[in-house]
Amino acid sequence: MAASEGAETEKVSEAQNSVVRNDGYEKKCIFCKIVNKEMDTELLHCDEEISCFRDIKPGAPHHYLVVPTRHVGNCKSLTKEHVPLVEKMVEVGKTMLQKNNITDLDDVRFGFHWPPFCSVTHLHLHVLAPASQMGLMSRLFYRLNSYWFITADQLIQRLNSSSETS
C-alpha cells in the first residue's frame, strides 16, 4: 500500500508541475524561465505584461521574440479578449526595432507559428527585420500566406471575427 501511495503522490506532483501556477508561471516552459531570469538570456524589454528577448536561432539580422510575461498558450488558444495583448506585443516589437534603428516597417515581419508548427507553447511573436535579408530557410519558416505562419494582423483579424461567428 505504501508503494501505491508513493506512486499516487508522484502522479499528483507531476500533474501539479505541468500546470500554470496562479502567478502565470509554467515550470517546464523555457520562455517562462527566461522571463523569470532563470536562464542566461538578456531581456531587452520586461514589464508586468510583456517581455522581449533575441531569438537563439535568428532568421534575420534583427530577430526578437515578444512574449506575455505571464504564461499564455499558443495563438490557437486565444480569444477576442486577447486582442489587446497581441496588439501590445506588436507595439513592443516595433519599439525594439526603432531602438535598433530599424525604421522601414515595410521590410519587417511580425507573426506567429500556427500550431502544431510551434516549438514552444508559450505565445510568442516573431519580429524579424529586415525581411529582405532573411535567408532561404527563414523565408520558408516565416512564410506569409502559409498554413504554418500567421501574421499578427491576420491573427487579430481572426480573433475579432471569431466572436462574430460564435
N, C-alpha and C positions, 0 to 999 in steps of 0.2 A: 504494500500500500504506500509506503514512503516513497518508493521509486516512482509510482504513478503520480503522486502529488508533486514530486520534483519535476517530472516531465510537464505536468499541467502548468506549474509555475513558470517553467521555461517558455511554454507556448504563449502564456499571457504576457510575459516580459517581451517576447518577440513582437507580439501584436502592438504593445504599447510603444515600442521603439519605432514602428513603421508608420505611426500616425503623426499628424501635425500637432504639436503641442499648442496650448492655449496662446502662447506668445507668438505663434506663427512660425515656429522653427521645426523643420523636419530633420531629424538626426542623421538620416542617411543621404540627405541632399547635399551635393557638392556646392551648389550655389548658396544654400543656407549657411554652410560652413564658411564660405568666402565672405559673405555679408557680416557674419558674426566674428570675423577676424581670426578664425581658427586655421586658416590657410595663409600661406605667404604670398598673397595676391594683393597688389596695390589697388585700393579703392579710389577711383577717380572722382566719384561722387557718392555721398551716402547721407540720406536723411531718413526720417521716420517712414517714408513711403517708398522711396526709390533709391536704388544703388546702381553703380556703373563700374565696370572694370574691362580691361582688354581681353579679347578672346585669345586663348592659348594657341590656337591654330588660325592666325589671321588670314582672311580671304582677300584682303585689300590692305593698302598701306595704313589705313585707319580702320580698325575693326573693333567695335566696342559691343559689349553685352549690357543691356539695361534691364534690370530685374526689379520686381517688387521686393522691398526689404523683408516683408513677411512672405512666407511660402504661399504661392498661388499656383494651382495646377496649370497644365498646358493650355494653349489657346482654344482647344476644342471644349474645354470645361467652362469657358467664360459665358456670362450672360450680359444682357444690356446694361446691368448695373456696373459692369467692369469698364464701360466705355471711357469714363473719366480717367481711370487708371492707365489704360492704353494710351490715351491722349497725353497724359503726363509723361509716360515713358518716352514717347516720341519727342516731346519738348526737351527732356533731359538729353536725349540723343543729339538733338540739334544744338543744344548748348555745348555739349562736349566737342562737336565738330567746330563750332565757332571758336572755342577756346584753343583749338589746334589749327586755326587759320584756314579752315575749310569753309568757304563762303558760297561756292557753287552748289546749291542744294538740288540742282537738276542732275548732278552727277553723283548722287548718293543712293543708297538702297536701305530702306527701313522695312524689316519684315520678320516673320516667324516661320519656323518649320511646322508644317501641319502633321499632327500625329497620323501614323506611327513613325514619322520621319524626324523625330526629335530625340536626341540622346539624353537630355535631362528634362525631367517632367516639371521643373520649376519654370514658370513663364519667363521667357527671355526674348527681348527684342534685339535682333542683329542690326547694327548700324555700320554700314560699310561705305568707305569713300577713299578715293574717287572710284566709282563703279567702273569707269572706263579702264582702270588699271587692274581689275580683277583678272586672275589667271583663268585658264580653261576650266579647271576643276571647280573653282569658286563660281564661275559663271553658270555651271551646272547645278551646284549645291544651292545657290541663291537665285535661281532662275525665275524670272517673272512669268506669270500665267502658267505655272506648273502645278501639278497636284500635290507637290511636297513643300512648296514655299508660298506663303501668302503675305502680301504687303500689309503694312499697318493700316493703310486706308481701306483695303479690302476687308480686313478683319473688323474694323469699326463699322463698315457698311453692313457686313454680315450680322454683327451683334445688334445693330439698330433695327435691321429688318426681321430678325428672329422673333422679336416680341409681337411684330405685326401679324406674323403668320401663325403664332401660337394661339 
